[in-house]
Amino acid sequence: MNQPVTPFQRMGGETAVRRLVARFYELMDTLPEAYGIRKLHQADLSGAEQKLYLYLTGWLGGPQLYVEKYGHPRLRSRHLPFPIGTDEAEQWMLCMRQAMSEVIDDDALRASLDKALNDLAYFMRNRDANGPV
């Protein structure tokens, strides 16, 4: 019986995920429009880059590298210490959309991932204009 092709495989596996994550953090580090999300990170982005690579690899249907190393992602609780509002979610998606447009050639896959990652980015919000939510 044939296994369905995962998004991880469709986009090009480990190499493509590494390129996506590297470009994402490069954009976050250089785009003035991403300043709000960038300032929530440490000066050295290498640790965040590695964690996002591990997470996305499993999330996209590849090996569960993040889970093997850190356990269940518990994304919302891990992000609670950081003030994430709508602006930060939109800045995160700005960088991710640009990175995806440069790395993922498959339009249908890119659209599907855009929707799922946008939902995820907005799920991470823990602040609104009035403070914590």
C-alpha positions as CSV (number, residue, x, y, z in Angstrom):
1,M,0.0,0.0,0.0
2,N,1.4,3.4,-1.0
3,Q,2.0,5.9,1.8
4,P,0.8,9.5,1.0
5,V,3.5,12.0,0.1
6,T,4.0,14.3,3.1
7,P,4.5,18.1,2.8
8,F,8.1,17.4,4.1
9,Q,8.7,15.2,1.0
10,R,6.8,17.5,-1.4
11,M,8.9,20.5,-0.5
12,G,12.3,18.7,-0.7
13,G,12.9,17.1,2.7
14,E,15.6,18.2,5.1
15,T,17.5,20.4,2.7
16,A,14.4,22.5,1.8
17,V,13.3,22.8,5.5
18,R,16.8,24.0,6.5
19,R,16.7,26.5,3.6
20,L,13.3,27.7,4.6
21,V,14.2,28.2,8.3
22,A,17.5,29.9,7.5
23,R,15.8,32.3,5.1
24,F,13.0,32.9,7.6
25,Y,15.5,34.0,10.3
26,E,17.6,36.0,7.8
27,L,14.4,38.0,6.9
28,M,13.4,38.4,10.6
29,D,16.9,39.7,11.3
30,T,17.0,42.2,8.4
31,L,13.4,43.4,7.7
32,P,12.6,46.6,9.5
33,E,8.9,45.5,9.4
34,A,9.8,42.4,11.5
35,Y,11.4,44.4,14.3
36,G,8.6,43.6,16.8
37,I,9.1,39.9,16.5
38,R,12.9,40.1,16.2
39,K,13.3,41.9,19.5
40,L,11.6,38.9,21.2
41,H,14.5,36.7,20.3
42,Q,18.1,36.5,21.6
43,A,20.8,38.3,19.7
44,D,22.1,35.0,18.4
45,L,19.3,33.3,16.4
46,S,21.1,30.0,15.9
47,G,19.3,28.2,18.8
48,A,15.9,29.4,17.6
49,E,16.7,28.5,14.1
50,Q,17.7,24.9,15.1
51,K,14.5,24.5,17.2
52,L,12.3,25.7,14.4
53,Y,14.0,23.4,12.0
54,L,13.5,20.4,14.3
55,Y,9.8,21.4,14.9
56,L,8.9,22.0,11.3
57,T,10.5,18.8,10.1
58,G,8.1,16.8,12.2
59,W,5.2,19.1,11.7
60,L,5.6,18.7,8.0
61,G,5.5,14.9,8.2
62,G,9.2,14.2,8.4
63,P,11.1,12.6,11.3
64,Q,9.9,13.8,14.7
65,L,13.2,15.4,15.6
66,Y,11.8,18.0,18.0
67,V,9.7,15.5,20.0
68,E,12.7,13.1,20.2
69,K,14.9,15.9,21.6
70,Y,12.5,18.0,23.7
71,G,9.3,16.1,24.1
72,H,5.8,17.4,23.1
73,P,6.2,20.9,21.6
74,R,3.6,22.5,23.9
75,L,4.0,25.6,21.6
76,R,1.5,27.8,23.3
77,S,2.9,27.3,26.8
78,R,6.5,27.6,25.6
79,H,5.7,31.0,24.0
80,L,3.7,32.4,27.0
81,P,6.7,34.3,28.4
82,F,6.9,36.3,25.2
83,P,4.4,39.1,24.5
84,I,2.8,38.0,21.3
85,G,0.0,40.0,19.8
86,T,-1.5,40.4,16.4
87,D,1.4,42.6,15.2
88,E,3.9,39.9,16.2
89,A,1.9,37.1,14.5
90,E,1.7,39.2,11.3
91,Q,5.4,40.0,11.4
92,W,6.2,36.3,11.9
93,M,4.0,35.4,8.9
94,L,5.5,38.2,6.8
95,C,8.9,36.5,7.2
96,M,7.5,33.0,6.7
97,R,5.5,33.9,3.6
98,Q,8.6,35.5,2.0
99,A,10.8,32.6,2.9
100,M,8.2,30.1,1.6
101,S,7.9,32.1,-1.7
102,E,11.6,31.7,-2.2
103,V,12.0,28.1,-1.2
104,I,8.8,26.2,-2.0
105,D,8.0,26.0,-5.7
106,D,4.7,24.1,-5.3
107,D,2.0,26.7,-5.3
108,A,-0.7,24.4,-3.8
109,L,1.7,23.3,-1.1
110,R,2.7,26.8,-0.3
111,A,-0.9,27.9,-0.1
112,S,-1.8,25.0,2.2
113,L,1.2,25.7,4.5
114,D,0.4,29.4,4.5
115,K,-3.1,28.7,5.9
116,A,-1.8,26.2,8.5
117,L,1.1,28.4,9.6
118,N,-1.1,31.5,9.8
119,D,-3.5,29.7,12.1
120,L,-0.6,28.6,14.2
121,A,0.9,32.1,14.4
122,Y,-2.4,33.5,15.5
123,F,-2.9,30.7,18.0
124,M,0.4,31.8,19.7
125,R,-1.1,35.3,20.5
126,N,-1.2,35.9,24.3
127,R,-1.6,39.7,24.3
128,D,-4.1,42.1,22.8
129,A,-4.0,45.9,22.8
130,N,-5.0,45.9,26.5
131,G,-2.4,43.4,27.7
132,P,-2.5,39.6,28.4
133,V,-5.4,37.6,27.1
